[in-house]
Amino acid sequence: MLRSMYAGISGMRGFQTKLDVIGNNIANVNTVGFKANRVVFQDILSQTISGASAPTDMTGGVNPQQIGLGSTIGAIDTIHTPGSAMTTNVVTDLRIDGDGFFAISAGEDVDDVLLTRAGNFTVDAEGNLVTSNGMFVVSSDGDVIQLDPEEVIAFSIAQDGEIIAIDEDGNSEGLDIRIGIVQVSNPGGLEKIGSNLYRSTPNADVELPIDLINEANDPEIGTGAIVSGQLEMSNVDLTSEFTEMIVAQRGFQANSRIITTSDEILQEVVNLKR
């Protein structure tokens, strides 16, 4: 009897975690570059009542008899499918059309690079291309991207990430500065650290800061093209999230009912003496 109660408890814990993940996904439905998470369950080790036996000349084979001990969280995956594009017509709003991440640095000495898919960048007073919280955008050469405000009147950004300056006469000239893109073989191995940023882990198979910062729109490497004037929105699907929320709620209720029913049966056993 106690096995059923512990199984119900494990189910309630699992569905509570699933509701937490769904709530976070829904809360970030309009977060630029956000990637949704999903919860995958797995069963806990089963208790073997009797083992299996092979067939003989006298009897047939017998299957094992096992009782499951509940469920647990097998994985909380990050789904790196592309989000929808939102047109802003702002030059410094960038979207990666394909694979890859922008390289971001907390300081001008690029020694600890973080990754992001959120391209809502701005240019600060010194001409640095920075994120909304002031971190520096890194070029394909591994340097901080800086434009001279006195020489560059306006600029545009090509699909390969090159920054093209426009002078007062409307003439354009490439600055030989390209926004860096980092290709990650296993994006699911990246660790979310908040502020739309990811940190590399041993399972992400990427060594930063310099070695794997590449140019955008490179078919040999597989990096995506950079689209200026657009942002990649969250890939959260509200229809799926609300459906999963209903399933999780019903699963939580069903597991709580297991505990209630087991308690009622235990109460009947206690009352047998009366």
C-alpha positions in Angstrom: 0.0 0.0 0.0 2.8 2.4 0.8 4.2 1.8 -2.7 1.2 3.5 -4.2 1.4 6.5 -1.9 5.1 7.0 -2.8 4.4 6.6 -6.5 1.7 9.3 -6.2 4.1 11.6 -4.4 6.7 11.2 -7.1 4.1 11.9 -9.8 2.9 15.0 -8.0 6.5 16.3 -7.8 7.1 15.6 -11.4 4.0 17.4 -12.6 4.7 20.3 -10.3 8.1 20.7 -12.1 6.3 20.4 -15.4 3.9 23.2 -14.4 6.9 25.4 -13.3 8.5 24.9 -16.7 5.3 25.7 -18.6 4.7 28.8 -16.5 8.2 30.0 -17.3 7.6 29.4 -21.0 4.3 31.3 -21.0 5.9 34.2 -19.0 8.6 34.5 -21.8 6.2 34.3 -24.8 7.3 37.8 -25.9 11.0 37.6 -24.8 13.3 38.2 -27.7 15.4 35.2 -28.6 13.9 33.0 -25.9 13.9 29.2 -26.3 11.2 27.1 -24.7 11.9 24.2 -22.3 10.2 20.9 -22.0 10.0 18.2 -19.3 10.6 14.6 -20.1 9.6 11.9 -17.5 11.1 8.5 -16.9 10.0 5.7 -14.6 11.9 4.8 -11.4 13.5 1.5 -10.8 10.9 -1.3 -10.6 10.7 -3.7 -7.7 11.0 -7.3 -9.0 8.5 -9.8 -7.4 9.7 -12.7 -9.4 12.3 -13.1 -12.1 11.9 -14.5 -15.6 12.6 -18.1 -16.5 13.5 -19.7 -19.8 11.3 -22.4 -21.5 12.1 -26.0 -20.8 11.0 -29.4 -22.2 8.4 -29.6 -19.5 7.2 -25.9 -19.1 7.1 -22.7 -21.1 8.9 -19.5 -20.2 7.7 -17.2 -17.5 7.9 -13.4 -17.7 9.2 -11.3 -14.8 6.7 -9.8 -12.4 7.6 -6.2 -11.4 5.9 -3.3 -9.6 6.9 0.2 -10.6 7.9 2.7 -8.0 6.7 5.9 -9.6 8.2 8.5 -12.0 10.9 11.1 -12.0 12.3 13.9 -14.2 14.4 12.4 -17.0 15.4 15.7 -18.6 14.5 19.3 -19.0 15.4 20.1 -22.6 15.8 23.5 -24.3 14.1 23.5 -27.7 16.3 25.5 -30.1 13.8 25.8 -33.0 13.8 29.2 -34.6 11.3 31.8 -33.4 9.2 34.0 -35.6 10.7 37.2 -37.2 9.5 40.6 -36.1 10.3 43.5 -38.4 11.4 46.7 -36.6 13.4 48.5 -39.3 16.0 49.4 -36.7 19.5 48.9 -38.2 21.0 47.5 -35.0 18.2 45.0 -34.5 19.6 41.7 -35.8 18.2 38.3 -36.4 20.1 35.1 -37.3 18.4 33.3 -40.1 19.7 29.8 -39.4 22.1 28.3 -37.0 24.5 30.1 -34.7 24.7 32.5 -31.8 25.9 36.1 -31.3 29.1 36.3 -29.2 28.8 38.7 -26.2 31.5 39.9 -23.8 31.2 41.5 -20.4 34.4 43.6 -21.0 36.5 45.0 -23.7 39.1 42.3 -23.0 37.4 39.4 -24.7 38.3 36.6 -22.3 34.9 35.2 -21.3 32.4 35.1 -24.2 28.7 34.4 -23.7 26.2 33.5 -26.3 22.7 34.9 -27.2 20.1 34.7 -30.0 18.6 38.1 -28.9 19.8 40.7 -31.4 18.3 43.9 -29.9 21.6 45.8 -29.9 22.3 49.5 -29.7 25.3 51.8 -30.2 26.5 53.6 -27.1 28.0 57.1 -26.8 31.5 55.8 -27.7 30.3 53.9 -30.7 30.4 50.4 -29.2 27.8 47.9 -30.4 26.3 46.7 -27.1 23.3 44.7 -25.8 20.4 46.2 -23.9 22.3 45.7 -20.6 25.6 47.1 -21.9 27.6 44.0 -22.8 29.8 44.2 -25.8 29.1 42.5 -29.1 32.1 40.6 -30.4 33.3 40.6 -34.1 34.4 37.6 -36.1 38.0 38.6 -35.3 37.4 38.3 -31.6 37.4 42.0 -30.9 34.8 44.4 -29.5 32.9 46.1 -32.2 33.4 49.9 -32.1 32.4 52.5 -34.6 33.9 56.0 -34.8 30.9 58.4 -34.2 32.8 61.3 -35.9 33.5 59.4 -39.1 30.5 57.0 -39.4 27.4 59.1 -40.0 25.2 56.1 -40.7 25.7 52.4 -41.4 24.1 49.2 -42.6 24.8 45.5 -41.8 25.1 42.9 -44.6 24.0 39.3 -44.4 27.6 38.2 -43.7 27.7 40.5 -40.8 29.9 43.2 -42.4 29.3 46.7 -41.2 29.0 49.2 -44.1 29.6 52.8 -43.3 27.6 55.6 -45.1 29.2 59.1 -45.2 27.5 62.5 -45.6 27.4 62.2 -49.4 25.6 58.9 -49.3 28.7 56.9 -50.3 29.1 53.4 -48.7 32.2 51.7 -47.7 32.9 48.4 -45.9 34.6 48.8 -42.6 36.1 45.3 -42.6 34.3 44.7 -39.3 32.0 41.6 -39.2 29.7 40.6 -36.4 30.8 37.2 -35.1 28.7 34.1 -35.1 29.4 31.0 -33.0 28.3 27.6 -34.3 27.4 25.1 -31.6 27.1 21.5 -32.4 24.8 20.7 -29.4 22.9 23.9 -28.5 20.9 21.8 -26.0 24.0 21.6 -23.9 24.2 25.3 -23.3 23.3 26.7 -19.9 20.9 29.5 -19.5 22.2 32.2 -17.2 19.5 34.9 -17.6 19.3 38.1 -19.6 18.8 36.0 -22.8 22.4 34.7 -22.4 23.9 31.2 -22.6 27.1 29.8 -21.1 29.1 27.0 -22.7 29.3 23.7 -20.9 31.4 20.5 -21.5 28.4 19.0 -23.4 27.9 21.9 -25.7 31.2 21.1 -27.6 32.3 24.7 -28.0 35.5 26.3 -26.8 35.4 30.0 -26.4 36.3 32.8 -26.7 38.2 33.1 -29.9 38.6 29.8 -31.8 35.0 29.3 -32.9 33.8 32.8 -33.6 33.1 32.8 -37.3 31.6 35.0 -40.0 27.9 34.8 -40.7 26.3 33.3 -43.8 29.2 30.9 -44.3 27.9 27.7 -46.1 31.1 25.8 -45.3 30.7 26.3 -41.6 26.9 26.4 -41.6 26.4 29.7 -39.9 23.1 31.5 -40.5 22.8 34.8 -42.3 22.3 38.1 -40.4 19.1 40.0 -41.2 19.2 43.6 -40.1 16.0 45.4 -39.1 14.4 42.2 -37.6 14.4 40.4 -34.3 13.9 36.7 -33.5 11.0 36.4 -31.1 10.3 33.6 -28.6 9.6 30.1 -30.0 6.9 29.4 -27.4 3.7 28.1 -28.9 0.9 29.2 -26.6 -1.5 26.5 -27.9 0.9 23.7 -27.1 1.7 25.2 -23.7 -1.9 25.6 -22.6 -2.6 22.0 -23.7 0.4 20.7 -21.8 -0.7 22.8 -18.8 -4.1 21.0 -18.8 -2.4 17.6 -19.1 -0.1 18.5 -16.2 -2.9 19.7 -14.1 -5.0 16.6 -14.6 -1.9 14.4 -14.0 -1.3 16.3 -10.7 -4.9 15.8 -9.7 -4.8 12.1 -10.6 -1.7 11.5 -8.5 -3.1 13.3 -5.6 -6.2 11.0 -5.9 -3.8 8.0 -5.6 -2.7 9.2 -2.2 -6.2 9.9 -1.1 -7.4 6.5 -2.1 -4.4 4.7 -0.5 -5.1 6.6 2.7 -8.8 5.5 2.7 -7.7 1.9 2.2 -5.2 2.1 5.0 -7.9 3.6 7.2 -10.1 0.6 6.5 -7.2 -1.7 7.5 -6.8 0.2 10.8 -10.6 -0.1 11.4 -10.6 -3.9 11.0 -9.7 -4.3 14.7 -12.7 -2.3 15.9 
